[in-house]
Amino acid sequence: EVQLVQSGAEVKKSGESLKISCKGSGYSFTSYWIGWVRQMPGKGLEWMGIIYPGDSDTRYSPSFQGQVTISADKSISTAYLHWSSLKASDTAMYYCARTMCSTMYCPDDYWGQGTLVTVSS
Amino acid sequence: EIVLTQSPATLSLSPGERATLSCRASQSVSSYLAWYQQKPGQAPRLLIYDTSNRATDVPARFSGSGSGTDFTLTISSLDPEDFAVYYCQQRGSWPLFGPGTKVDIK
């Protein structure tokens, strides 16, 4: 069974760093892209960026380029989303999602349960 | 840059009624259009990909159609579990979501 399990909720202060994780299981982790999606409170879905764990090829939405870093450790089938300096506006639910085929242009068929990040000023 | 517009923003219907949701792109996205359903407190769920293909385990009452810039998600007869927010997504140059349509109970 394909599963994406995300790390738990985080409460941080502005200026702090944070890395959240997404562990894949039940499939070949290196053969599918993993993307990250932001959902701010009461708002819609925003696609942030994507990584191919097989070779760490990473792409970012222009809106998130330079704001976050996406990485992956294929030895433990885990993708990460990292902030070096959080802002209050980073408060949101963050989802990871797997593409349903081996290109980044395929839709996302499996999703993590979400990680709630709360940043206080 | 492609922009996706969804209409209506809210659709108020009763169980058993037909729901028709629209997604319009500012330029052609070919057939690379997907639909997701999101219920409160849950992650999104893929319903339709490549305009008209139902994802695994998606009931047949969900169907997708369209091409180029105009796309439609139809729910033929609303089940109580279908009241949710629906997002379209294009998977062209940069994956992008529309703003969503909320289907609520009339």
Interface residues (C-beta under 8 A of the other chain):
Chain A: G35 V37 G44 L45 E46 W47 I50 S61 P62 Y95 A97 M100 M104 Y105 C106 P107 D108 D109 W111 G112 Q113 G114
Chain B: Y32 A34 Y36 Q38 A43 P44 R45 L46 Y49 D50 A55 T56 V85 Y87 Q89 R91 G92 W94 P95 L96 F97 G98 P99 G100
